[in-house]
Amino acid sequence: MEKLSSEELLSQYTSGRRDFRYVDVSDAYLFEAVLPEADFSQSILTGVHLPYANLNQANLSKVNLQKAELGDSQLYQANLAGADLRGANLSRANLRFANLQQVNLADADLQGADLYHADLTDCNLTNANLSRANLHKAEFTNAQLSGANLFRAQEADLTGAYLDKTTIFSDGHRQDTAD
């Protein structure tokens, strides 16, 4: 696996490279990076700092993004299928029309994220923070939402989602039911 520093990655992207499959840029600091349409599939980006980044239409499928910082990033139409985003910060991220099928978002922060028309089929959102997120037309078929925070989430249609003994009330609090 090719290891790249932040500077090397940005320099190569600026020079026209878009294929970054199987690279390791873990813990890189890429504040406001502009990387639309880059292919990072099956790469390691654990703990990467990408706040305010432009990753529109990027391929991040099967990427390890555990504990990544993606707050306020642009991920419009990004492909994140099968990615591991456990504990990642995606607060206020633009995930409109993103493919999030089979993504592990357990314990992730999606507060205020825009998930309009995102596909979260078979997604693990256990204990994820989705408060104030835009969930209009998002697909949650077979999504795992146990313990998820949906306080003031907008227009959530949870048909087919798995809530595992959790009741969500209209005022946003939840009550775990007994066995």
Backbone as a ProteinNet text record, in pm:
[ID]
protein_1_A
[PRIMARY]
MEKLSSEELLSQYTSGRRDFRYVDVSDAYLFEAVLPEADFSQSILTGVHLPYANLNQANLSKVNLQKAELGDSQLYQANLAGADLRGANLSRANLRFANLQQVNLADADLQGADLYHADLTDCNLTNANLSRANLHKAEFTNAQLSGANLFRAQEADLTGAYLDKTTIFSDGHRQDTAD
[TERTIARY]
84.8	0	89.4	55.9	133.7	99.4	199	179.9	207	110.4	124.6	105.8	185.4	165.8	56.6	9.3	-90.8	-39.5	83.1	142.2	155.3	199	213.4	78.6	-22.2	-156.5	-208.3	-201.2	-252	-172	-42.9	41.8	8.1	-9	-41.3	-180.9	-276.5	-410.4	-404.5	-332	-318	-252.8	-165.2	-96.5	-181.1	-303.5	-394.1	-424.4	-357.6	-386.4	-521.8	-605.4	-734.6	-745.8	-658.9	-664.5	-573.9	-637.7	-565.8	-611	-648.2	-688.8	-570.1	-601.6	-502.5	-390.6	-420.6	-320.2	-349	-249.3	-261.3	-228.2	-328.7	-308.3	-366.6	-359.5	-415.4	-352.7	-436.5	-399.5	-351.4	-375.1	-335.4	-425.4	-371.1	-446.2	-470.7	-597	-632.7	-747	-731.9	-832.6	-864.2	-993.2	-1042.9	-982.8	-943.2	-887.9	-993.2	-950	-1039.1	-1000.4	-1082.2	-1051.6	-1174.6	-1254.6	-1373.7	-1334.3	-1417.9	-1403.7	-1277.9	-1210.8	-1094.8	-1143.1	-1062.9	-1096	-1004.7	-1062.7	-989.7	-1037	-1104.3	-1162.5	-1056.6	-1096.3	-1015.3	-886.3	-889.1	-773.6	-789.9	-683.9	-686.8	-678.2	-785.8	-790.4	-829	-788.4	-821.6	-773.2	-861.7	-825.5	-788.1	-818.4	-784	-866.7	-809	-876.6	-910.5	-1039	-1087.9	-1202.9	-1196	-1307.4	-1313.5	-1435	-1461.2	-1403.5	-1376.7	-1319.7	-1426.6	-1383.9	-1471.7	-1437.5	-1526.4	-1512.1	-1634.7	-1693.1	-1810.6	-1777.8	-1867.4	-1858	-1730.7	-1669.7	-1551.3	-1593.5	-1503.7	-1526.5	-1451.4	-1527.2	-1470.9	-1524.1	-1556.9	-1612.8	-1507	-1552.4	-1469.1	-1346.8	-1359.4	-1249.7	-1260.7	-1146.9	-1143.1	-1129.9	-1239.7	-1244.5	-1282.2	-1243.4	-1275.5	-1220.2	-1305.1	-1270.2	-1219.7	-1259.3	-1221	-1298.4	-1239.5	-1300.4	-1345.8	-1477.4	-1535.1	-1643.8	-1641.5	-1741.7	-1742.1	-1861.8	-1882.8	-1826.5	-1796.6	-1741.9	-1851.6	-1812	-1900.1	-1877.9	-1979.7	-1973.4	-2092.9	-2133.8	-2247.1	-2220.9	-2313.7	-2306.6	-2181.4	-2122.5	-2005	-2048.1	-1961	-1985.3	-1905	-1975.8	-1912.1	-1953.2	-2007.8	-2059.9	-1955.4	-1996.5	-1909.9	-1799.2	-1799.9	-1694	-1714	-1606.1	-1609.1	-1589	-1696.6	-1694.3	-1730	-1696.8	-1727.5	-1660.6	-1741.6	-1690.3	-1647.6	-1681.2	-1642	-1729.8	-1675.3	-1751.4	-1792.5	-1921.9	-1980	-2083.2	-2066.4	-2163.8	-2168.4	-2290.2	-2319.1	-2260.9	-2221.4	-2169.1	-2282.5	-2249.5	-2344.4	-2328.2	-2423.9	-2424.3	-2543.6	-2587	-2700.6	-2669.2	-2762.8	-2754	-2632.9	-2576.3	-2460.2	-2503	-2415.7	-2436.8	-2370.3	-2453.5	-2404.7	-2449.9	-2469.5	-2513.4	-2406.7	-2451	-2365.9	-2249.8	-2268.7	-2165.9	-2182.3	-2070.8	-2073.8	-2055.5	-2165	-2165.3	-2197	-2165.4	-2189.4	-2112.4	-2180.8	-2122.5	-2075.6	-2117.2	-2077.5	-2162.8	-2106.2	-2177.1	-2223.1	-2352.9	-2414.4	-2508.2	-2482.9	-2568.5	-2573.2	-2694.1	-2714.3	-2668.9	-2634.1	-2590.8	-2708	-2677.9	-2779.4	-2773.2	-2868.4	-2874.4	-2990.5	-3027.2	-3137.1	-3110.1	-3202	-3198	-3075.8	-3013.5	-2899.9	-2952.1	-2874.2	-2911.7	-2836.1	-2909.9	-2852.2	-2898.9	-2927.7	-2971.7	-2865.6	-2909	-2820.7	-2709.3	-2731.4	-2632.3	-2642	-2528.2	-2526.2	-2514.4	-2622.7	-2627.4	-2647.7	-2601.9	-2616.3	-2550.1	-2627.3	-2579.7	-2528.4	-2565.2	-2524.5	-2607.6	-2548.2	-2618.5	-2669.4	-2800.1	-2865.2	-2953.8	-2929.4	-3014	-3000.9	-3114.5	-3124.8	-3076.4	-3058.8	-3018	-3136.8	-3108.9	-3211.4	-3217.4	-3325.4	-3341.8	-3449	-3486.9	-3591.5	-3550.7	-3637	-3619.9	-3497.9	-3439.9	-3329.8	-3387.4	-3312.5	-3355.2	-3291.4	-3376.4	-3328.1	-3362.5	-3387.9	-3425.2	-3317	-3358.6	-3270.6	-3160.2	-3174.3	-3074.9	-3089.7	-2979.5	-2975.5	-2967.2	-3074.4	-3081.1	-3093.1	-3050.1	-3060.1	-2984.5	-3053	-2990.4	-2953.8	-2993.7	-2961.3	-3037.8	-2975.7	-3037.7	-3099.9	-3232.3	-3305.6	-3376.8	-3328.5	-3391	-3397.4	-3517.9	-3545	-3487.6	-3470	-3432.1	-3547.9	-3517.3	-3619.9	-3667.2	-3799.3	-3867.9	-3812.4	-3789.1	-3737.1	-3848.2	-3832.4	-3920.9	-3841.1	-3872.1	-3794.5	-3859.7	-3940	-4003.2	-3894.8	-3902.5	-3806.4	-3679.4	-3666.1	-3546.6	-3560.8	-3450.2	-3448.1	-3413.3	-3510.8	-3492.1	-3458.9	-3462.1	-3423.8	-3463.4	-3589.3	-3640.5	-3629.6	-3623.9	-3615.2	-3740.1	-3795.2	-3910.8	-3869.2	-3897.6	-3865.9	-3995	-3993	-4109.9	-4102.2	-4215.9	-4219.8	-4139.5	-4120.3	-4041.3	-3892	-3853.8	-3713.5	-3651.4	-3715.4	-3651.1	-3686.4	-3605.5	-3633.4	-3642.9	-3715.7	-3729.7	-3700.2	-3603.2	-3573.6	-3677	-3738.1	-3841.7	-3779	-3850.3	-3800.3	-3808.4	-3730	-3730.5	-3863.6
-117.6	0	124	217.3	340	437.7	488.4	586.8	725.9	817.5	954.4	1054.6	1159.6	1269.2	1360.2	1451.9	1549.1	1627	1672.6	1753.2	1673.8	1548	1463.7	1438.9	1410.7	1386.6	1507.9	1623.8	1745.3	1780.7	1762.7	1790.9	1698.7	1570.3	1474.7	1499.4	1535.9	1567.9	1690.3	1793.4	1915.5	1886.9	1786	1748.2	1658.2	1626.5	1550	1408.6	1359.9	1224.7	1223.7	1122.9	1105.7	968.3	875.7	738.9	725	722.8	706.6	579.1	478.7	351.2	288.1	223.6	149.4	238.8	363.8	450.6	461.6	498.4	520.8	667.1	743.9	883.5	905.7	801.7	811	926.4	990.3	1103.8	1226.5	1231	1348	1466.4	1584.7	1707	1775.4	1775.1	1825.7	1926.2	2025	2128.7	2198.6	2204.8	2268.1	2208.6	2083.7	2018.3	2011.3	2029.9	2024	1900.2	1792.9	1662.8	1599.3	1675.7	1614.4	1507.1	1403.4	1293.4	1209.4	1224.6	1140.4	1000.5	900.4	761.6	714.2	702.7	654.6	515.7	443.9	316.1	223	156.5	59.7	118.9	246.4	313.1	323.9	366.5	388.3	537.7	592.2	733.2	748.6	654	656.2	785.8	852.6	973.5	1091.6	1085	1195.5	1319.2	1435.2	1562.6	1628.5	1623.1	1679.4	1777.4	1862.7	1955.8	2054.9	2087.4	2182	2135.6	2008.1	1954.8	1940.7	1943.3	1917.8	1779.2	1684.3	1546	1508	1604.4	1577.1	1470.7	1374.9	1265.6	1181.7	1185.5	1102.4	958.3	865.9	725.3	691.8	672.2	637.7	501.9	415.8	285.4	198.4	128.2	36.8	103.7	233.3	309.1	303.6	295.2	301.6	448	505.5	645	654.4	556	558.5	685.4	749.1	870.7	984.2	982.6	1090.1	1217.3	1329	1460.5	1509.3	1504.2	1546.2	1651.1	1719	1820.4	1929.1	1967.7	2074	2041	1916	1876.6	1858	1868.1	1847	1706.1	1619.9	1482	1453	1552.2	1540.9	1428.2	1334.1	1219	1134.4	1139.5	1056.3	911.1	820.1	677.7	631.8	602.9	556.2	412.8	341.2	206.2	118.1	55.6	-37.6	27.1	159	228.7	212.4	227.7	221.7	363	421.4	558.1	560.3	453.7	448.3	564.5	636.5	746.7	869.1	874	988.1	1109.1	1226.4	1350.1	1394.9	1389.5	1434.4	1544.3	1615.1	1718.5	1825.4	1858.3	1958.6	1923.8	1800.8	1759.7	1752	1782	1769.5	1630.4	1543.5	1405.4	1382.6	1486.7	1473.5	1371.8	1280.9	1177.5	1085.7	1081.6	995.3	849.8	759.8	616.6	574.4	544.9	503	360.2	280.8	143.1	63.9	-7.1	-94.8	-21	107.3	185.2	166.8	158.4	150.9	291.5	349.6	483.5	478.2	366.5	353.7	462.5	528.4	634.4	755.5	769.6	884.1	1006.1	1122.9	1248.8	1303.8	1296.3	1346.9	1462.7	1530	1639.8	1748.2	1779.8	1884.1	1845.9	1719.8	1675.8	1679.2	1701.6	1702.4	1568.5	1480.9	1346.7	1335	1445	1445.3	1341.5	1249.4	1145.5	1053.6	1047.2	956	813.5	716.7	576.1	514.5	490.1	432.3	288.3	218.2	79.6	-5.3	-87.5	-177.7	-104.5	21.1	104.4	82.7	81	71.4	211	258.6	391.1	379.3	270.4	248.2	361.5	423.3	533.4	654	666.3	782.4	904.3	1021.4	1145.6	1203.9	1193.8	1247	1366.4	1427.9	1540.8	1654.2	1710.1	1823	1789.6	1662.6	1622.5	1631	1661.3	1659.9	1517.8	1446.9	1307.9	1293.8	1404	1402.7	1310.9	1215	1118.3	1027.3	1022.8	928.5	787.7	689.7	549.6	478	421.6	355.9	206.9	142.5	2.1	-81.3	-158.7	-246	-170.4	-40.4	36.8	7.9	-1.1	-25.5	110	147.8	277.8	265.5	156.3	136.3	245.6	314.5	417.7	544.3	556.4	676.6	797.5	912.9	1038.1	1103.6	1109.3	1167.9	1296	1361.2	1482.9	1588.5	1631.4	1733	1699.5	1571.6	1532.3	1568.1	1614.3	1664.1	1557.2	1537.2	1453.9	1313	1247.7	1111.6	1011.4	929.2	817.1	691.4	631.1	516.9	383.7	381.3	258.9	156.5	41.5	-65.1	-55.7	46.2	61.5	-25.1	-64.4	-147.1	-59.6	-42	47.7	-25.3	-155.5	-239.9	-184	-199.9	-164.7	-16.9	67.1	210	277.3	366	443.3	588.3	649	789	869.1	969.6	1052.3	1179.9	1239.6	1358.8	1475.1	1477	1585.5	1554	1439.6	1407.7	1317.1	1297.3	1207.8	1064.3	973.5	833.4	757.9	648.2	564.5	422.5	360.9	221	136	45.7	-39.2	-162	-221.6	-341.3	-461.4	-563.1	-688.1	-756.4
0	0	0	-87.3	-101.1	11.9	82	188.9	132.4	148.5	98.7	212	211.7	305	247.7	328.6	283.2	163.1	172	65.4	-64.4	-53.8	-173.3	-239	-158.4	-210.8	-286.1	-224.3	-288.3	-413.4	-410.5	-526.1	-642.9	-613.4	-719.3	-775.9	-689.9	-738.5	-829.6	-789.1	-868.5	-1003.4	-1005.4	-1129.9	-1219	-1175.3	-1260.6	-1214.7	-1113	-1065.2	-995.4	-1026.9	-961.4	-895.9	-933.2	-882.4	-760	-643.1	-517.1	-446.6	-525.5	-467.1	-395	-283.5	-204.1	-151.2	-117	-55.1	94.9	168.3	311.7	338.3	374.6	413.5	553.2	636.9	770.7	848.1	927.2	1012.2	935.1	804.3	724.3	759.5	747.2	772.1	638	592.6	459.9	469.9	554.7	575.8	443.4	408.9	285.7	158.2	161.4	41.9	-67.4	-190.3	-306.3	-385.8	-369.7	-430.4	-496.3	-571.2	-632.1	-733.2	-738.4	-833.5	-811.6	-698.8	-669	-631.8	-662.5	-630.5	-517.8	-397.5	-280.1	-239	-327.4	-289.1	-229.5	-122.5	-49.8	6.5	38.6	97.7	248.8	314.8	459	483.9	541.1	575	722.1	804.3	946.1	1009.7	1080	1152.6	1065.6	936.3	846.4	882.2	866.1	894.5	761	726.2	600.5	622.4	723.6	741	625.6	585.6	477	342.4	327.4	203.2	95.9	-29.3	-143.2	-196	-166.2	-212.8	-295.1	-362.2	-444.7	-548.6	-561.5	-659	-642.6	-525.1	-498.8	-473.1	-501.9	-473.1	-345.5	-238.8	-109	-64.1	-159.9	-126.5	-58.5	43.5	121.9	182.2	211.7	271.2	423	488.8	633.6	673.5	723.6	766.6	914.3	992.2	1133.9	1198.1	1277.8	1351.6	1262.6	1136.5	1044.1	1076.1	1047	1064.7	927.1	903.3	776.4	797	908.2	938	831.9	788.7	690.5	552.1	526	395.1	291.8	165.9	52.2	-0.3	14.3	-32.6	-123.1	-199.4	-290.2	-390.4	-400.6	-490.8	-469.9	-352	-323.5	-304.3	-341.3	-321.9	-201	-91.1	31	63.3	-31.3	-8	59.5	169.5	239.8	321	334.4	408.7	559.2	632.4	778.2	831.9	882.3	934.5	1082.9	1153.6	1296.5	1368.7	1445.1	1524.2	1444.4	1316.5	1231.4	1259	1233.3	1244.6	1105	1078.4	951.7	978.5	1086.7	1121.3	1011.8	974.7	871.6	733.9	712.5	581.3	479	354.2	243.3	185.2	216	167	74.3	6	-85.3	-194.5	-216.7	-319.9	-300.3	-182.2	-156.1	-143.9	-185.4	-169.9	-39.7	60.5	191.6	222.8	120.5	140.1	214.9	317.5	397.4	465	492.4	561.3	712	781.7	926.8	982.2	1029.5	1087	1236.6	1301.2	1444.3	1518.1	1610.2	1692.9	1612.8	1488.5	1405.5	1439.2	1417.8	1439.2	1304.7	1280.5	1158.1	1190.8	1300.7	1343.3	1237	1193.4	1093.3	952.5	929.9	796	698.8	572	467	394.7	426.9	368.8	270	208.9	113	3.8	-10.6	-114	-103.4	13.2	33.4	49.3	5.3	16.9	134.5	244.6	365.7	385.5	277.1	283.2	352.5	447.8	522.9	597.4	630.2	699.6	850.4	918.4	1063.9	1122.4	1182.2	1244.2	1394.8	1453.4	1596.7	1674	1761.5	1846.5	1767.5	1641.5	1561.1	1600.3	1587.8	1615.6	1483.9	1463	1343.5	1377.7	1491	1530.5	1429.8	1398.2	1303.8	1161.7	1132	996.6	901.1	775.5	671.4	616.3	646.3	603.6	496.3	434.1	332.6	216.3	186	77.7	95	213.1	239.2	250.8	204.7	204.1	323.3	412.3	533.6	538.5	426.1	426.2	495	594.4	673.3	746.9	764.7	839.4	988.6	1057.4	1201.6	1272.3	1343.9	1410	1561.6	1618.4	1763.1	1836.6	1924.5	2005.5	1930.6	1804.8	1726.4	1780.1	1773.5	1815.4	1692.8	1691.6	1579.4	1622.1	1724.3	1775.4	1665	1634.5	1532.7	1394.1	1366.1	1230.1	1138.3	1020.4	929.4	833	830.6	732.1	720.9	833.1	832.6	804.6	701.5	673.7	707	821.4	868.9	834.9	730.8	687.4	654.4	717.4	691.8	773.8	856.9	941.2	1065.8	1123.5	1243.5	1362.4	1455.5	1568.7	1698.3	1702.5	1815.3	1951.4	1986.5	2117.9	2151.3	2055	2079.9	2026.6	2105.8	2063.6	2049.7	1937.4	1914.3	1930.9	2015	2038.5	1955.2	1929.7	1845.6	1904.4	2036.8	2094.9	2093	2035.3	2015.2	2119.6	2237	2332.8	2300.7	2348.9	2320.3	2451.1	2446	2563.3	2519.6	2583	2552.5	2622.8	2547.2	2602.7	2666	2759	2827.7	2735.6	2767.9	2690.4	2695.3
[MASK]
+++++++++++++++++++++++++++++++++++++++++++++++++++++++++++++++++++++++++++++++++++++++++++++++++++++++++++++++++++++++++++++++++++++++++++++++++++++++++++++++++++++++++++++++++++

